[in-house]
Each structure stands twice: as structure tokens, then as C-alpha cells.
Amino acid sequence: MRVTIAAVGRLRAGPEKDIFDDYARRFERTGRPLGLGPLSLLEVEAKKGGGMGAEAPLLEGACPQGALRVVLDERGAQLDSPALAERIAGWRDEGRRDMCLMIGGADGLAPDLRDRADFSLSFGRMVWPHMLVRVMLAEQLYRAASILAGTPYHRD
């Protein structure tokens, strides 16, 4: 199952990008034998003055046609890492070819985009910087692949 992260804004060179790239490489290396990957990051430009309403069609347009659409939103389901791994494996085993994880900009995600998503995932009730969420998501994807592969990265 191919994985796309569609996100508002550009992740510029620096520590966040370095960490994201590291976890993305780890995910691809661990996930490929499990039928997970490749991982793509597609960034869309924040619309000045347009807010989340203008960003929603850009995020959706960055997702592959027919992809399972997952939004990251503080109102979403709060899963532990093994439950996320199990959910990803379930989608893969159902024959989903693509999964697209959408991260909004500074204003979050448009309500209609959240309503159209197949699943809403939360990293907790706190609001996180959208650039940092990319890093956290890449790490959780790698962690999920590691759990599914039975490697010792994740410890219960």
C-alpha cells in the first residue's frame, strides 16, 4: 500500500526535515517487505487569506485517486501505536492500494474535508505545530511498520 502525506506548507531544510527524512527512509526500508510504501510527501501552498477552505481542495488534489483518506485532527481517534499498526495492516489487507494522510495548515482542516475523510486520527487533544506533526507522523508510520515486522523498535 502506497502512503502519501499531503500537507499544507513547505518543510524547509533544518532539523524537522532531517528527522522526517530519516523516519521516511526507515519506514520504506521496514515497510516494503510488508507491502507498505513507498512514502511520498506532497506539499501544497498555504493560501494567503483563503484559510482552510481554500486549502481543502489542494490537499484532496494531492491524494491519489481512490486513496483511503485519513485526516490528522485533534478531534479524531486517539490510538496507541499497536492499534495504529493493526489499522494500517487491516487497510492493506483489505486491498487498499493507497493511503493519503492529510495535515492542515495553521488553521487546521476544513470541516467538510474532515467529514469526507475515511478516518480521523489524533495525536492527542493538544494542538501541535503542523510542521512537527509531519515528523511525528513519519515516526509513527515507521513504528507501525516495525511493530508489524516484529522488530524490537517498539517496546510495550
Secondary structure, 3 states (H helix, E strand, C coil): CEEEEEEECCCCCCHHHHHHHHHHHHHHHHHHHHCCCCEEEEEECCCCCCHHHHHHHHHHHHCCCCCEEEEEEEEEEECCHHHHHHHHHHHHHCCCCEEEEEECECCECCHHHHHHCCEEEECCCCCCCHHHHHHHHHHHHHHHHHHHHCCCCCCC
